[in-house]
């Protein structure tokens, strides 16, 4: 059984995960190199390397998919349970937002 705090966190993620869609910033360039994505943000002057999971999530950031939808796809693609997928997706999307690589659709 989950602790009350864990249940609250999961509920909060579920509510936020269904609330909005994100899309990649149109001026950011990306290229797949050996199964990992390299993302070039010329405006900020940074190059980011995404692992396989983050690459999959990045590719779903098309303005059409919510975090909850992406998490469902991650469950199937990476054979993980829903709470783990939702947690990972929300963390990665938050990080991408903080880096200004994605914006709300």
Secondary structure, DSSP 8 states (H G I E B T S, - for coil): ---HHHHHHHHHHHHHHTT-EEEE-TT-EEEEETTEEEEEETTTTEEEEE-HHHHHHHHH-EEEEEHHHHHHHHHHHHT--HHHHHHHHHHHHHHHHHTTSEEE-
